[in-house]
């Protein structure tokens, strides 16, 4: 799609309105945070229609955004910090931590583009220009030594506004990301933060050193800047009714009532992406699910724990097994993986990591026979209105995408509807979007 460039109008840094004594102390990362040091920032944003009332003034709106952001950063002060590293030679180790000193704060960019809302939402595929609605394009989390850990980019369209956030993934997972976004929206609306304040005290296994180090001597031993391949990215809508029928079908096939909507939908995607890839029958495939470990620990970690406590778990099967059985069989595999992921499993992985620390590298992590389901439709994404009414769509940037990456969003209609953002190689997407099994579930909702 030929489209004009996104032009930057202004660029500044925002600091917390008040800085407490607590906010002046460094914060040390947990193993869950350090694992993400070489992946991309989280990039999600909301597309709004420009208010039709004559009172709307973009300058006033931007000033209100900045003021409420500054007030919100008072509570979420790590997002105004930078990363720092201390190296030791004997034995070689790197201690990476959040350093509140000498940071200019969170970045705030105002930009514009000569496009309409329809230019973004009408095409079958998400236009590539959307990646320019986010700052820190292609940045990895380690870049937070020089780059802001939070960057807000507000892009004016001809008839719309896009608010895109780039947040360093070492600082928080999806739960933390939307906790911040929701709190900022609330601050904008009510000029006060009435809900859950974030908890910054890091969860580390009992008895382990709170200052967790990585066993490297130089950054080039773990930094990985793999460029993502050319992908098609498409958003599919599923109505609550369609998903309800799918869940009932899956549970009926397995003679149970315990398989969830998400497990049912993930099973369909797993089967249909595998079919689109024309995978040989004896080839092992997998479907990974992102799970929140906060509720799996005892006692449970509060949802307002600000950091990373997300983990990827996966169901596996050969392509032949996926197609020799019905969709219920695949959903049952995923259900069992979720049920078996308890505190014992969480701590087992943590013990393994502490014995032999590692970081996620896309060049090693990517598996051309895998499907990875990320994010969650349970996050309150459409509750962020900023005085503009309900957003028209949730869109994401370049970050953390590969063939087989699927991102789950709540449907705009609510009520249990779900949107899927699917990234596939062009040749795989062409087959996938014509797949009868997949489209029979989509067709009961809306198709973009």
N, C-alpha and C positions, 0 to 999 in steps of 0.2 A: 504494500500500500504506500503510494507516494504521499507524504504528508509533511507539513512544515515542521521545523525543529521547535523544541521547547526552549523558549528564551527566558533566561534568568533576569528578573527585574530588580530583586534585592536579596541580600544574603547577610545574615547576622548570627550572633550567638546569644542564647538565652541562659541565664543562670537562675538557680533557686531564689525565690523572693527572700527567704530567711535561711541561714545556714546554722544548724544546731552544732553543738560540740560533737555529737555522735557522727554527724555528716563529715567532720574533718578527719575521721579515722580511716585508715585503709581497710579494705575488705578483701579477704583471701578466698580464693575460689575452691569449690568442692570438686571432686573428680568428675561429677556430672557436667560441670561447667567447662572444665579443661578439655574434655573429649571434643568439644566443638571449636577448638581454637583455630582450626584451619578450614572450617565450613564458612558459608556466606552469612551475612546479616539476615535477619528476618525482614521481609519487605511485603507489607500488606497495606491496602488503602481503600478508601471509600469514594465513590463517584456520586456527586449530588447534582440535582438540577438547580440552576441559579434561581433564587427566590424572585417571584414575579412582582412583589410589592415594591413600590417606588422608594421605600425607606432604606432599602439595602444599600450599604456603602462598603465597597471592598476595603478601603483604608480602615474604617472603623472595625470591620470584621477581622482584619489581620491584627489590629492592635488588641482586640479582645482575645484572639487566639494566643498571641504572645503573652499577654498578661496572665491568662489562665494557665498557660504552659509553665510560666515562671512559678506560679503558686503551686501547681501540681508537682513540679520538680523539688519543691521544699520537702515533700513526702517521699518522692522517688529520686533522691539525690544521687544514687550511683549512676543514673543516666546522664548526669552532667559531668561525670569524671572522665578519666582516661585510663588506659592500661599502663602499667610499669613492669619492668622485669629486673630481677636481681639474679646474677649468675654466680655459681660456685664451681670451682674446678675439681675439687677432690672430696667425694666423687663428683663427676659432672652433673650439674642439675640446674634447672631454670625455675625460678619462682615468679609466676605471673600473678599480679594482683591489681585490684581497682585502686587507683590513686586519685584522691580528690584534689591534690595540690596542683597548681600551675595549669589548670584546665580552663579554656575559654568558655566551656559550657556545652549545651546542646545546640545543634545547628538548626537554623530556621531559614528556609528559602522560599521566596515568592517568585513564581514563574508564570508564563502564559504560553498558550498554543492556539493557533488559528484552526481549531476543529470544534465540531459540535458533539454533544452527547451521542447523537445518532451515529456519528462517525466511529465512535468507540464501541457502541453496543450492537449495531446492525450487522457488521460482518460476521460470518460463520466462525472464524477464528479470532482470538483476541489479537488486536493489532500490535505489532512490534513496538510502536510508539509508546505504548503503556509502560514499557521498561524505563522510558525517560521521565516518567512521573515520579521516580524515586531517586534519591541521592545514594551515594556509595555503590554505584554500579560496579559489579564484579568484585567488590571489596570482600576480603575474608576477615574473620573476627580478630585475628592477630593485628590487623591494620588499625585497631582501636588504640594502639600506642600513639598514632599520629592523628587519626580521624576521630570525629565525635562518636560517642557510643549510641547516641540518638540523633537522627536527623529528620526533621519534618520538612516536606516539600509540598507547598500549596500551589497547585497549578490552575490558573483561570482558563476555562474553555469559553467559547463564544456564548454558550447558554448553560454552562455548568462549572462546578468546582470539584477538583480532586484533591483529597488530603491523603498523602502517602507517607508512611512512617518506615524508616529503616532503623532497626534496633539490633545492636550487637548480640549475637546468640549466646555468647558466653555469659552475658549479664542476666538473661532470662529465656525461658521457653515460651511456647504459645500461651500457656496459662498466664504467665507473668506479662507477656506482651499485651494481651487483651485486658488484663487487670489495669495496666497503665492507661491504655487507650480509653477504657470505660471511666476511669477516675478523672482523666483530663476532660472528657465530655461532660461529666458531672460537675466538675469545677467551672467549666465554661457556662453551664446552664444555671447553677445555683450559687456560684461564687463561694462554694464551700465543699469540703470533702467529708461527707457524712458516713461513708461506708468503710470497708475494711482497709486499714492502713497496712502497707506491705511489711513483711518480716524479712530482715536481711541476715539474721544469724544463720550461717550455713549448716546444712545437715551433712555431717561426715560420720562414718561408722564409729561406734564406741571404741575408745582406746587408740584411735589413729590421730596422727598429727594434724591439727587444724590448718597448718601452713603446708598444703599439699604441693609437692614439687614434681616437675617433669624430668625424666632422666636423660636429658639431652645437654650437649655443650654449646651447640649453635642452632639458630632458628632454621637454617636450611636443612636440618635433619628431619624436620616434621612439616614444614610449610609446603602446601600443595596448591598450585594455582591452575588447575585443569580448566580449560575453557569448555563451556557446555557446547554440545553439538547443536546443529540446526534442528529445531523441533517445531511441530505444530502444537498450538495450545488452544483448547476449546472448552467451553463451559456448557455442561449439560444440566438441565433442571429435572428434578424428580418431585412430583406432587406427593403429599402425605398419603393420599389414597393409593397411589401406585406402589409406594413403599410398604404400605400396610398389606397389600395383596401379595407382594413379594415375600414379606416376612411370614405370612400365613402359609404360602406355598412351601417355603424352605422348612418350616417347622413340621408341616404335614409330612413331607418326604422323610423326615428324620424321626417322626413319631414323638415329638417333644414340643415344649412351648418356650424353651430357654434360649434359643438362638435369637440374637438381637437384630434390629434393623440394620445397624452398621455392619455386622458380621455377614448378613445376607447380601447387602449391596456390595461389600468388598469381594465376596465370593463370585458374584456376577462379573465384576470388573476383572478379577483374576483370570477367570475362564476366558473372557472375551478378548482381553489383551493377549493372552497366550495363543489363542486361535488366530488373532490378527498377525502375530509374529511368525506363524507357520512353524511352530516349535516341534521338533521330532518327538515321537511318542515316548522314547526312553529318556528324554532330557529332563533333569530335575528342574523344577521351577519353584518360586516362592512368592508369597504375599506377606509383606511386612505391615504391621500396624503400630502406630505410635500410641503408647499407653502412659498415663499419668501415674507415677509411683507414689504420689502424696497419700492417696487413700489406701495403698497397699502396705504401708509400714505401720508398725504398732509401737506406740500409739500413732494414729494417722498424723501426717504433717498438714497443717492448715492450708487451704487453697490459696491464701494470700502470702504463702512462702514465696519470696521473690528470688528466683534463680532457676536452675534447670533440675527438674526431677522427672524428665520424660525419658522413655526408653523405647527402643524398637524391638518388637518380638515378631516372629514369623512362623507361618504355616508353610509346609513344603509338600510337594507331590510331583510326580512326573506328569508331563503333558498328557500321556495316555491315561493315567488315573483320573485326571480332571475330566476327561471327555468320556471315559467309560462309565462314569457315575453322573448323577444329576447334580444340580446346583446345591442341593441340600447337603450332599456329601462334602463339598468344598467348604460350605459354611460351617459344617460340624467340625472340620479340621481347625478352622480359625477360632471357633468357640472354645475348643479344648485348649488351644494355646493360651487364650485369654484367661480361662478359668484356672489353669495351672500356674499362671504368673502371680505368685504370692510373695510374701515377705522373704521367704527362704530363697526364692529365685533372685530377688532384687539384691539381697545381701551376698549371694554367691557370686554374682557378677562384680559387685563392688570389691569383694575379697580378691577375685582374680585380677581386677584392675590395679589394686594396691600392690600386688605382687609383681605385676608386669604392666605398668602404665602404657596406654596407647592413645592416639588421637584419630579421629575419623578423617580419612583421606578419600576424596571422591574417586581418584584414580584406582584405589583399591576397593572401595566400598561399592562401586557401581557394578551391578550384575545384569547382563543383558537379558536374563530370563526372569528377572524379578519385577514385581509390582510393589510400589511403596505408597501406602495411604498415610497422608500427613494432615496436620491440623485437626479441627473437630467442629462439627455442627453445633456442639453444645456451647461454644464460645458466644458471648453476646456481642455480635458484630454490628447488627443493625440498630442497636440501642444507642450508638454514637451519632448524634444528630447535629450538634453545634449550631443550633438555631436554623438549620437548613431543611428541616423535615427529614423523613426517612431516606436513606441512601438508595440509589437506583441499583447499585451493584458493588460487589467486593472484587477487587482485582489485585494481582500480585506482580512483583518485579521479576528481575532476572534470576534472583537468588535460588540456589539449591534445586535446580530443575534438571531432569534427565529423562530419557525414554522410559516410561513406566511410572513417572511420579504423578500421583493423584492427590489433589488437595480438597479436603472436605470443608464446605461452608454451610451455614444454615441457609435455607431458601428464603428469599425476600418475603414470600407469602406467610412465613411462620407456620405454626401448627404441625411441625414435624416434617415439613418439606426440606429437601437438601439439594444443594448445588455441588457438582463435581467439576473441578478444574483438572483436565486430563492433558498431560504432555506426552507426545509420542513422536517418533520419527515420522516424517510425512508419508512414507510408504506404508507404515503400520496404521497410521490414523485413517488413511483412505479405506482400509479394510474394516477397521474397528467401527467407524461411524456408519457402516452399512451392515453391521452384525445384527441379525434378527433378534437374537436373545437379548442383547443389550438394548437395542432400540425399542423393543416391546415394553421395557420398563420405563424408558425415557418418554415414549410416546404418550403416556398417560398424563405427563406433565406438559411443560412447555419446552420447546426446542429452540435453542439460540443458534 
